[in-house]
Amino acid sequence: NCYSFPVYESSLYVSQIMDTLTDAVIKQIKNGSTEILGLCQNVPEAWLAAPFMSNGWSVKDTVAHISAWVWRCAGLLEYAHSTNGPLSASPDVDGLNREFYLERQYWSWHEVETDFLQAHWVLFKAIRQLPSTRLRSSLTQQVIIKNTCEHYAQHLPDLKHWHNRITTEKSPVVNRVRQPHSTQVGAL
């Protein structure tokens, strides 16, 4: 599912090739992010906020989590125009996940969705502003892919399973959530 960056030799057309590569990378990221948000469209906010995911998170938490990593990727790219330093740092993934969750857990779905869209817009801007040599760097490519396509692929199975459950209405958990006066939502 992830875009694989082709390797190009130097030529007079590097600028055009890089524009094409940049557009292809952005298109791949847009496809993944659009798929994620598409699963969340026309779904009551209570269902987005209920902890349906296999890890105990809600869909809202999962989308907020993905956004946080996209923001981090955009920030790394902004500081990596001439060096691999920011890109090669090994983050405390569990620590950052915890921090991201705590920071965003009380956000509304509207805030999460807006943040998701803004994070991707900033990422696209950061990718477009990268010098061509930096975009061709294998480390830069790995960071972009890991924080977008691979991250989407990691969470999409759970998101699709959740979406299938709520659209088929076969899950007793979903049926409890649909009851207007249910007290079960918080206990899920």
C-alpha positions in Angstrom: 0.0 0.0 0.0 2.8 2.4 0.7 4.4 4.4 -2.1 7.8 3.2 -3.1 10.1 5.9 -4.1 11.9 5.4 -7.4 15.6 6.2 -7.7 16.5 8.7 -10.3 19.9 9.6 -11.8 20.9 13.2 -12.1 19.7 14.8 -15.3 18.4 18.1 -16.7 14.9 16.9 -15.8 15.5 16.3 -12.1 13.2 19.3 -11.2 10.3 17.9 -13.3 11.0 14.4 -11.9 11.0 15.7 -8.4 7.7 17.5 -9.0 6.3 14.3 -10.2 7.7 12.3 -7.3 6.4 14.9 -4.8 3.0 14.8 -6.3 3.0 11.0 -6.3 4.0 10.9 -2.6 1.4 13.4 -1.7 -1.3 11.6 -3.7 -0.5 8.3 -1.9 -0.7 10.0 1.5 -4.0 11.7 0.5 -5.5 8.4 -0.6 -4.7 6.8 2.8 -5.9 9.8 4.9 -9.0 10.1 2.8 -9.8 6.4 3.4 -9.4 6.9 7.1 -11.7 9.9 7.2 -14.2 8.3 4.8 -14.8 5.5 7.3 -15.8 8.2 9.9 -18.3 10.1 7.7 -21.9 10.1 8.7 -21.3 8.4 11.9 -22.7 9.7 15.2 -20.0 11.3 17.4 -20.9 9.0 20.2 -19.8 6.0 18.1 -16.6 7.8 17.2 -15.9 8.4 20.8 -16.8 4.9 22.1 -13.8 2.6 22.8 -14.5 0.1 20.0 -10.9 -0.5 18.9 -9.0 -3.7 19.9 -6.5 -1.6 21.9 -9.3 0.0 24.0 -9.2 3.3 22.1 -12.0 5.0 20.3 -12.0 5.8 16.6 -11.6 9.4 17.6 -8.5 8.5 19.7 -7.0 6.6 16.8 -7.5 9.4 14.3 -6.1 11.9 16.8 -3.1 9.6 17.4 -2.4 9.3 13.6 -2.7 13.1 13.4 -0.1 13.6 16.1 2.4 11.4 14.3 1.7 13.3 11.0 2.4 16.6 12.8 5.6 15.1 14.2 6.7 14.0 10.7 6.0 17.4 9.2 8.1 19.0 12.0 10.9 16.7 11.4 10.9 17.4 7.7 10.9 21.2 8.3 14.2 20.8 10.2 15.7 18.3 7.9 16.4 20.4 4.8 20.2 20.0 5.2 20.8 17.2 7.7 19.5 13.8 8.7 19.8 14.7 12.4 16.1 15.2 13.2 15.2 12.2 11.0 17.6 9.8 12.6 16.5 10.4 16.2 14.8 7.4 17.8 11.7 8.6 19.6 10.3 7.0 22.7 7.2 5.7 20.8 5.3 4.5 23.9 6.0 7.8 25.7 4.9 9.9 22.7 1.8 7.7 22.2 0.9 8.3 25.9 1.6 12.0 25.6 -0.4 12.3 22.4 -3.3 10.4 23.9 -3.4 12.5 27.1 -3.2 15.7 25.1 -6.1 14.8 22.7 -8.4 12.5 24.7 -11.0 15.2 25.5 -11.0 16.8 22.1 -14.3 16.7 20.2 -14.6 14.8 16.9 -14.7 18.2 15.1 -11.4 19.2 16.8 -9.8 15.8 15.9 -11.0 15.9 12.3 -9.8 19.5 11.9 -6.5 18.6 13.4 -6.1 15.6 11.1 -6.8 17.8 8.0 -4.4 20.5 9.2 -1.7 18.1 10.0 -1.8 16.6 6.5 -1.9 20.1 4.9 1.3 21.0 6.9 2.9 17.7 6.0 2.2 18.3 2.2 3.7 21.8 2.5 6.8 20.4 4.3 7.2 17.7 1.5 6.9 20.3 -1.2 9.5 22.5 0.4 12.1 19.8 0.8 15.1 20.2 -1.5 15.1 17.5 -4.1 18.2 15.8 -2.7 16.4 15.5 0.7 13.3 14.0 -0.8 15.5 11.4 -2.6 17.2 10.5 0.6 16.3 7.0 1.7 16.0 8.2 5.4 13.6 11.0 4.4 11.6 8.5 2.4 11.5 6.0 5.3 10.3 8.7 7.8 7.6 9.8 5.5 6.4 6.3 4.7 6.6 5.1 8.3 4.6 8.1 9.6 1.9 8.0 6.9 1.3 4.9 4.7 2.6 2.3 7.1 0.9 4.0 10.1 -2.4 4.1 8.2 -1.9 0.4 7.3 -1.3 -0.4 10.9 -4.7 1.1 12.0 -6.9 0.6 9.0 -7.8 -3.1 9.8 -9.2 -2.0 13.2 -11.0 1.0 11.6 -12.5 -1.1 8.8 -13.6 -3.8 11.3 -15.2 -1.1 13.4 -16.9 0.4 10.4 -18.2 -3.0 9.3 -19.6 -3.6 12.8 -21.5 -0.3 12.9 -22.8 -0.5 9.3 -24.1 -4.0 9.6 -25.6 -3.4 13.0 -25.0 -6.9 14.1 -22.9 -6.1 17.1 -24.7 -6.1 20.5 -22.2 -3.4 21.6 -23.3 -1.1 18.8 -27.0 -1.8 19.5 -26.4 -0.8 23.1 -24.7 2.4 22.0 -27.6 3.2 19.7 -30.1 3.3 22.6 -30.6 7.0 23.4 -30.5 6.5 27.2 -28.0 3.8 27.4 -25.5 4.0 30.2 -23.4 1.3 28.7 -21.2 3.6 26.5 -18.8 4.6 29.2 -18.5 0.9 30.3 -17.4 -0.4 26.9 
